[in-house]
Amino acid sequence: MNGIMITTAHMKLRGRVRQSGVVLVIALIVLVAMTLVAIGTLRSVDTSNVVAGNLGFKQATLNGTDQVVETAYRYLANNWSGSNLQNDAKPGYVSSVPSAEPDWTNPNDGVWGDALCVNGCAPDANGNTMYYVIHRMCTQSNTPYNGSVGGVANQCHMTTSAASGAGNSMAVNPGIPCQNGQCGTPQLYYRITAKVVGPRNSVSIVQAVIAI
């Protein structure tokens, strides 16, 4: 009788030890799962902060392009009279368009070699560096809109204000600036390409076409 009772007690003790071991394993699994959840949450928050920061830098570069376009426009406004805009004034101004459309998003494209770095490439308050290049929308460089180079006539995109007529309206005319026998003063189109490079490799490129 005594021997049997001792054996039963010994079996109960071993059962408790096994149960304690299972609880420990479960606790460890739960702890690992909670740790992974915490790490995932932290990484998600960090990623959200990085994305928000990148969007902020991108918006700052986009806002900066307005200033660059305005700077380029002032250049055209200050030089439109006479023959100033007939000739290249690199960097910053090119009196003809490239023969092939540039890859504007490629910083190594040769077109950016003609660009002017605004303010001597000094970053602004947001850490942005600004560039612009202006192209006169003509096929031939260093010649008047109605001139020629090597016997090849210059062809320009322009609008024409008729010398007389109702409303004295503008009309697109890539040739001689005349309407219904009335010839007036042409306004040539110029393409401004502005690029702003900011922190974290954020880049914004904006183009504006104006007639002047």
Secondary structure as a PSIPRED ss2 file (coil, helix, strand):
# PSIPRED VFORMAT (PSIPRED V4.0)

   1 M C   1.000  0.000  0.000
   2 N H   0.000  1.000  0.000
   3 G H   0.000  1.000  0.000
   4 I H   0.000  1.000  0.000
   5 M H   0.000  1.000  0.000
   6 I H   0.000  1.000  0.000
   7 T H   0.000  1.000  0.000
   8 T H   0.000  1.000  0.000
   9 A H   0.000  1.000  0.000
  10 H H   0.000  1.000  0.000
  11 M H   0.000  1.000  0.000
  12 K H   0.000  1.000  0.000
  13 L H   0.000  1.000  0.000
  14 R H   0.000  1.000  0.000
  15 G H   0.000  1.000  0.000
  16 R H   0.000  1.000  0.000
  17 V H   0.000  1.000  0.000
  18 R H   0.000  1.000  0.000
  19 Q H   0.000  1.000  0.000
  20 S H   0.000  1.000  0.000
  21 G H   0.000  1.000  0.000
  22 V H   0.000  1.000  0.000
  23 V H   0.000  1.000  0.000
  24 L H   0.000  1.000  0.000
  25 V H   0.000  1.000  0.000
  26 I H   0.000  1.000  0.000
  27 A H   0.000  1.000  0.000
  28 L H   0.000  1.000  0.000
  29 I H   0.000  1.000  0.000
  30 V H   0.000  1.000  0.000
  31 L H   0.000  1.000  0.000
  32 V H   0.000  1.000  0.000
  33 A H   0.000  1.000  0.000
  34 M H   0.000  1.000  0.000
  35 T H   0.000  1.000  0.000
  36 L H   0.000  1.000  0.000
  37 V H   0.000  1.000  0.000
  38 A H   0.000  1.000  0.000
  39 I H   0.000  1.000  0.000
  40 G H   0.000  1.000  0.000
  41 T H   0.000  1.000  0.000
  42 L H   0.000  1.000  0.000
  43 R H   0.000  1.000  0.000
  44 S H   0.000  1.000  0.000
  45 V H   0.000  1.000  0.000
  46 D H   0.000  1.000  0.000
  47 T H   0.000  1.000  0.000
  48 S H   0.000  1.000  0.000
  49 N H   0.000  1.000  0.000
  50 V H   0.000  1.000  0.000
  51 V H   0.000  1.000  0.000
  52 A H   0.000  1.000  0.000
  53 G H   0.000  1.000  0.000
  54 N H   0.000  1.000  0.000
  55 L H   0.000  1.000  0.000
  56 G H   0.000  1.000  0.000
  57 F H   0.000  1.000  0.000
  58 K H   0.000  1.000  0.000
  59 Q H   0.000  1.000  0.000
  60 A H   0.000  1.000  0.000
  61 T H   0.000  1.000  0.000
  62 L H   0.000  1.000  0.000
  63 N H   0.000  1.000  0.000
  64 G H   0.000  1.000  0.000
  65 T H   0.000  1.000  0.000
  66 D H   0.000  1.000  0.000
  67 Q H   0.000  1.000  0.000
  68 V H   0.000  1.000  0.000
  69 V H   0.000  1.000  0.000
  70 E H   0.000  1.000  0.000
  71 T H   0.000  1.000  0.000
  72 A H   0.000  1.000  0.000
  73 Y H   0.000  1.000  0.000
  74 R H   0.000  1.000  0.000
  75 Y H   0.000  1.000  0.000
  76 L H   0.000  1.000  0.000
  77 A H   0.000  1.000  0.000
  78 N H   0.000  1.000  0.000
  79 N H   0.000  1.000  0.000
  80 W C   1.000  0.000  0.000
  81 S C   1.000  0.000  0.000
  82 G C   1.000  0.000  0.000
  83 S C   1.000  0.000  0.000
  84 N H   0.000  1.000  0.000
  85 L H   0.000  1.000  0.000
  86 Q H   0.000  1.000  0.000
  87 N C   1.000  0.000  0.000
  88 D C   1.000  0.000  0.000
  89 A E   0.000  0.000  1.000
  90 K C   1.000  0.000  0.000
  91 P C   1.000  0.000  0.000
  92 G C   1.000  0.000  0.000
  93 Y E   0.000  0.000  1.000
  94 V E   0.000  0.000  1.000
  95 S C   1.000  0.000  0.000
  96 S C   1.000  0.000  0.000
  97 V C   1.000  0.000  0.000
  98 P C   1.000  0.000  0.000
  99 S C   1.000  0.000  0.000
 100 A C   1.000  0.000  0.000
 101 E C   1.000  0.000  0.000
 102 P C   1.000  0.000  0.000
 103 D C   1.000  0.000  0.000
 104 W C   1.000  0.000  0.000
 105 T C   1.000  0.000  0.000
 106 N C   1.000  0.000  0.000
 107 P C   1.000  0.000  0.000
 108 N C   1.000  0.000  0.000
 109 D C   1.000  0.000  0.000
 110 G H   0.000  1.000  0.000
 111 V H   0.000  1.000  0.000
 112 W H   0.000  1.000  0.000
 113 G H   0.000  1.000  0.000
 114 D H   0.000  1.000  0.000
 115 A C   1.000  0.000  0.000
 116 L E   0.000  0.000  1.000
 117 C E   0.000  0.000  1.000
 118 V H   0.000  1.000  0.000
 119 N H   0.000  1.000  0.000
 120 G H   0.000  1.000  0.000
 121 C H   0.000  1.000  0.000
 122 A C   1.000  0.000  0.000
 123 P C   1.000  0.000  0.000
 124 D C   1.000  0.000  0.000
 125 A C   1.000  0.000  0.000
 126 N C   1.000  0.000  0.000
 127 G C   1.000  0.000  0.000
 128 N C   1.000  0.000  0.000
 129 T E   0.000  0.000  1.000
 130 M E   0.000  0.000  1.000
 131 Y E   0.000  0.000  1.000
 132 Y E   0.000  0.000  1.000
 133 V E   0.000  0.000  1.000
 134 I E   0.000  0.000  1.000
 135 H E   0.000  0.000  1.000
 136 R E   0.000  0.000  1.000
 137 M C   1.000  0.000  0.000
 138 C E   0.000  0.000  1.000
 139 T C   1.000  0.000  0.000
 140 Q C   1.000  0.000  0.000
 141 S C   1.000  0.000  0.000
 142 N C   1.000  0.000  0.000
 143 T C   1.000  0.000  0.000
 144 P C   1.000  0.000  0.000
 145 Y C   1.000  0.000  0.000
 146 N C   1.000  0.000  0.000
 147 G C   1.000  0.000  0.000
 148 S E   0.000  0.000  1.000
 149 V E   0.000  0.000  1.000
 150 G C   1.000  0.000  0.000
 151 G C   1.000  0.000  0.000
 152 V E   0.000  0.000  1.000
 153 A E   0.000  0.000  1.000
 154 N C   1.000  0.000  0.000
 155 Q C   1.000  0.000  0.000
 156 C E   0.000  0.000  1.000
 157 H C   1.000  0.000  0.000
 158 M E   0.000  0.000  1.000
 159 T E   0.000  0.000  1.000
 160 T E   0.000  0.000  1.000
 161 S E   0.000  0.000  1.000
 162 A C   1.000  0.000  0.000
 163 A C   1.000  0.000  0.000
 164 S C   1.000  0.000  0.000
 165 G C   1.000  0.000  0.000
 166 A H   0.000  1.000  0.000
 167 G H   0.000  1.000  0.000
 168 N H   0.000  1.000  0.000
 169 S C   1.000  0.000  0.000
 170 M E   0.000  0.000  1.000
 171 A E   0.000  0.000  1.000
 172 V E   0.000  0.000  1.000
 173 N C   1.000  0.000  0.000
 174 P C   1.000  0.000  0.000
 175 G C   1.000  0.000  0.000
 176 I C   1.000  0.000  0.000
 177 P C   1.000  0.000  0.000
 178 C E   0.000  0.000  1.000
 179 Q E   0.000  0.000  1.000
 180 N C   1.000  0.000  0.000
 181 G C   1.000  0.000  0.000
 182 Q E   0.000  0.000  1.000
 183 C E   0.000  0.000  1.000
 184 G C   1.000  0.000  0.000
 185 T C   1.000  0.000  0.000
 186 P E   0.000  0.000  1.000
 187 Q E   0.000  0.000  1.000
 188 L E   0.000  0.000  1.000
 189 Y E   0.000  0.000  1.000
 190 Y E   0.000  0.000  1.000
 191 R E   0.000  0.000  1.000
 192 I E   0.000  0.000  1.000
 193 T E   0.000  0.000  1.000
 194 A E   0.000  0.000  1.000
 195 K E   0.000  0.000  1.000
 196 V E   0.000  0.000  1.000
 197 V E   0.000  0.000  1.000
 198 G C   1.000  0.000  0.000
 199 P H   0.000  1.000  0.000
 200 R H   0.000  1.000  0.000
 201 N H   0.000  1.000  0.000
 202 S C   1.000  0.000  0.000
 203 V E   0.000  0.000  1.000
 204 S E   0.000  0.000  1.000
 205 I E   0.000  0.000  1.000
 206 V E   0.000  0.000  1.000
 207 Q E   0.000  0.000  1.000
 208 A E   0.000  0.000  1.000
 209 V E   0.000  0.000  1.000
 210 I E   0.000  0.000  1.000
 211 A E   0.000  0.000  1.000
 212 I C   1.000  0.000  0.000
